[in-house]
């Protein structure tokens, strides 16, 4: 039975989510601020964290950064809960290492779909990697350290960035639609998840990897079809 950590300073929202998840067969532990959340996670490592972005003293972005910086918690899927639709807020969350987000108020059925998908993704990751390294042109991905090397430059990826790059490198030369990536990387059922999620992570990856993110040479967009990494990227 999966253990889910809820972190939200709104007691009513946290309680509603707790009741919903418990009714769906999950174990739940609840925290109402960032410090309490980190202590709770350290006591018992959850399989998934539902994390409110806007909290006093220590906000969700800082909690996420600290979880990603700790080797014991770095791989836990994190779903942000936010009242903000602002793209900068979402980008801050993704840069901190979040996997996905839901904007409040959200439908509990949508929450349940996201929870199931992220837990499936987490379970798939723990099954092990087939290869220690994957090489495509001048891109070399270390599947044990989450490190991507580009012409000798070492880039540390967040867990979801790693899985996105890995999937694209394993399908080198193929054009992968946002829907395909939502299904294969995030493990979302058909018709769920937002292409905006994929675009945001692709943008973050380009900011890390590309010499000029506005003119990408590694992670390319094929208009109206999707994204690709080709084997003829500059060596």
Secondary structure in CASP SS format (residue, H / E / C, confidence):
PFRMAT SS
TARGET T0000
AUTHOR 0000-0000-0000
METHOD secondary structure of the structure
MODEL  1
X C 1.00
X C 1.00
X E 1.00
X E 1.00
X E 1.00
X E 1.00
X E 1.00
X C 1.00
X C 1.00
X C 1.00
X H 1.00
X H 1.00
X H 1.00
X H 1.00
X H 1.00
X H 1.00
X H 1.00
X H 1.00
X H 1.00
X H 1.00
X H 1.00
X H 1.00
X H 1.00
X C 1.00
X C 1.00
X C 1.00
X E 1.00
X E 1.00
X E 1.00
X E 1.00
X E 1.00
X C 1.00
X C 1.00
X H 1.00
X H 1.00
X H 1.00
X H 1.00
X H 1.00
X H 1.00
X H 1.00
X H 1.00
X H 1.00
X H 1.00
X C 1.00
X C 1.00
X C 1.00
X C 1.00
X E 1.00
X E 1.00
X E 1.00
X E 1.00
X E 1.00
X C 1.00
X C 1.00
X C 1.00
X C 1.00
X C 1.00
X C 1.00
X C 1.00
X H 1.00
X H 1.00
X H 1.00
X H 1.00
X H 1.00
X H 1.00
X H 1.00
X H 1.00
X H 1.00
X H 1.00
X C 1.00
X C 1.00
X C 1.00
X C 1.00
X C 1.00
X C 1.00
X C 1.00
X E 1.00
X E 1.00
X E 1.00
X E 1.00
X E 1.00
X E 1.00
X C 1.00
X C 1.00
X C 1.00
X C 1.00
X H 1.00
X H 1.00
X H 1.00
X H 1.00
X H 1.00
X H 1.00
X H 1.00
X H 1.00
X H 1.00
X H 1.00
X C 1.00
X C 1.00
X C 1.00
X E 1.00
X E 1.00
X E 1.00
X E 1.00
X C 1.00
X C 1.00
X C 1.00
X C 1.00
X H 1.00
X H 1.00
X H 1.00
X H 1.00
X H 1.00
X H 1.00
X H 1.00
X H 1.00
X H 1.00
X H 1.00
X H 1.00
X H 1.00
X H 1.00
X H 1.00
X H 1.00
X H 1.00
X H 1.00
X H 1.00
X C 1.00
X C 1.00
X C 1.00
X C 1.00
X C 1.00
X C 1.00
X C 1.00
X E 1.00
X E 1.00
X E 1.00
X E 1.00
X C 1.00
X C 1.00
X E 1.00
X E 1.00
X E 1.00
X E 1.00
X C 1.00
X C 1.00
X C 1.00
X C 1.00
X E 1.00
X E 1.00
X E 1.00
X E 1.00
X C 1.00
X C 1.00
X E 1.00
X E 1.00
X E 1.00
X E 1.00
X C 1.00
X C 1.00
X H 1.00
X H 1.00
X H 1.00
X H 1.00
X H 1.00
X H 1.00
X H 1.00
X H 1.00
X H 1.00
X H 1.00
X H 1.00
X H 1.00
X C 1.00
X C 1.00
X C 1.00
X C 1.00
X C 1.00
X E 1.00
X C 1.00
X H 1.00
X H 1.00
X H 1.00
X H 1.00
X H 1.00
X H 1.00
X H 1.00
X C 1.00
X C 1.00
X C 1.00
X C 1.00
X C 1.00
X C 1.00
X C 1.00
X C 1.00
X C 1.00
X C 1.00
X H 1.00
X H 1.00
X H 1.00
X H 1.00
X H 1.00
X H 1.00
X H 1.00
X H 1.00
X H 1.00
X H 1.00
X H 1.00
X H 1.00
X H 1.00
X H 1.00
X H 1.00
X C 1.00
X C 1.00
X C 1.00
X H 1.00
X H 1.00
X H 1.00
X C 1.00
X C 1.00
X C 1.00
X E 1.00
X E 1.00
X E 1.00
X E 1.00
X C 1.00
X C 1.00
X C 1.00
X E 1.00
X E 1.00
X E 1.00
X E 1.00
X C 1.00
X C 1.00
X C 1.00
X C 1.00
X C 1.00
X C 1.00
END
